[in-house]
Amino acid sequence: MTETKPVGVNGKTVVRVKTENLHLPKNPVKEKMVEEEKQEAPARMLPLCAKEAENLNVILACDGAASVGQIGHQVAVELTNTHERARMCCITAVAAESKVHVDIARRARKLIIINGCANRCASKVLERLNIPYGYEIVIAEEGVKKVPTLDFDKADVERIAKKIAKEALGVSESSSP
């Protein structure tokens, strides 16, 4: 059964088909694709911050709604994925004074702070709570312009992640992934 209504999408009439009572033939190609999607590799589990904070370089990163915030977040993801003892944690939970997350920040082997811009929000959260940090970087001071977009250049992420790995994690160029 079809239902035609002028909807005005680009000046064209849109036809909607009600499919709830139709008996459509099975599509074996589509079913196989869905089956393959279900067989994806299991998720890689991260170390539990609350249990292992003393052994982890905890990364607290800006995730602001501008290019530099998005780079900061992606750098934290990159470092977490490529360095065994580096683990991003939730700066928002620390700012909300979640007891568990504040405790993680206090117990971390080293706190690595990634701020997006000169506002230094991530650093200020820790300063307000009197939690010292071992390393701080501001993405906007690394040759990246703050632009009101969620888009960013992957080359900036790679460059800044390498810099933090070298300066904060002690990883040499030759041993970095």
N, C-alpha and C positions, 0 to 999 in steps of 0.2 A: 504494500500500500504506500503510495507516495502522497506527499502533501506539498503543494507549491505555494509559496508566499513571497511576494516581492519584499526583499529585505533591504535592498539598496547597497549591496556590497559592490563597490566600483561600478554602480549603475546597472548591475546585472541581477537577475532573479536567481535566488538560491533555492535549490530543490533539496528538501530533507526527506530521507527515507526512514520510515519506522521499521526497525529490524527485530523488535522483540518477538514477533510471531513468524518471522521468516526462518526457514530451515535451509541454511547456507551450507554448501559442500565444504568439507574440511580441506584445509590447505596444508599438505604435508611439509612443504618447504618452510612455511611460517611456524608450524608446530616444531620442526627440528631446530629452528633458530631459537625459539623460546626454551626448548629443552637444553640447548647449548648454553644459554644465558644462565640457567639454573645451576650449571656445572662449573661456575667460576671458581677461581682459587679462593680458599678461605681468607677472611680478613686477617691482616697481620696485626697481632695484638701488641700494644705498647706496654712498657713497664708501668706498673701502678705507682703513680707519683706519691701517694700517701704512704705506701709501704717502702719505697726505695729512694726517697728524696735525698738522703745523705750521699747516695751514690750517683746522683744525677745532676747534670748541668741543666737546670730548669730555664726554659726560654719563655719569657713573658713578652708578647708582641702586640703592637698596635694592630687593629683590624678596622681602621677608620674608613669612612666612605669617600676616599680620594685615592688617587694612584699610589701615593706613598704608603698609605695604610694597607692597601692591598698587597703591595710589595713586601711590607713588613710581615704580614701574615704568611705569605707564600715562602719567604725566607725561613720562617720558623718551621713550616711544614718540611721544606727541603732539608734543613739541618736535622730535624727529627728523623726523617727517613734515611739519611745517609750517615749519621753518627750515632753509634750504639748508646753512648752515655748522655746524649742530648735529648731532651724531651720537652716539647712545648706544653704549657699549662695555661689555664684560663685566667687571664688578667681581669676579666670582668667579675669572676667569682672572688678574686682577691679584693677588688674594689668594693664588692658588696659585703666584704668582711665575713665570707664563709669561713668558719673556724677551720675546716679541713684544708682549704686552699691557702689561708694565711699561714697555717702551720707548715705546709709544703714549702712556701716561700721562705720561711724562717729556717727550715732545716736543709734546704737544698745545698748540695756540694758547692755550687756556684750559680748565681742568678745572672742570666744574660737578658738584658732589656733592649728591645727593638722598638724605638719610637718612630712614628711616621714623619712627624713634622716638628717644628720648633715649639709647639705646645707641650711636648714631652709628657703626654698623659700617662703612659705606662710607668715612667720614672716617678711621677708625682704621686701615683697611687702608693708606691712603696715608701716614698719619703713621708707621706702623711701617716703611714703606719709604723714609721721608724724601722724599716727593714732595709738593711744595707744590701747593695748589689755589687757584683764584681766586674760587670762590663755593661757599657751603655753605648748605643749607636742611634743616630738620627738619620733616617733614610734621606730626608730632604737636604742633608749636608753632604751627601755622597754623589752629588751631580744629578739628582733626580728632581725634576720640578713637580711640585704639588699641583695636581690638576683635578678638578671635580669629575672624575670618571673612575669606574671600577676596572678599566683596562690598564695593562702595564706591559712593559717589555721584559720578556723572559731573560734576556741578557743581563738586565739590571739585577734580577733575582739571583742569577748564577754568580755574578761578580760580587755582590754584597754577601751572599752566603759563603763564598770562598774567603772573603776578608774576615768575617766573623769566625769561621772555622780556624783560620790562622791565628787571629789575635786573641780570641776568647777560649778556644778549645785546644790551642797549641798544635794544630794540624799543619804540617808542612805542605807546600804545593805538590811535591812528589807523592805524598801519601794520601792526598785527598782523592775522593772518588771522582 
